[in-house]
């Protein structure tokens, strides 16, 4: 994997962090119905899992 690919992955990690943070803020506001809050919580968890997976790929490729 070349440096450009790693930069793209790092950019994706940053985007996922920002998206998960935005979702968490919406959940914390607690102004949405329960179903929507549950869906947003699921989206947040999936973003975090994907971020962790990408971080692992980056670590493995840079060793």
C-alpha angles and dihedrals in degrees: 000000000000130000093262091057091049091050090051091050091048089050090051090051090053092049091050091050091052093046093048090049092052091049091049090053091053091049091049092053087065094201096122129084120266095257093053092045090052091050092048091049089053091050090050091051092049092049090051092048091049091048091052091049092051091047089054091051090050091049092048093049095048097051 
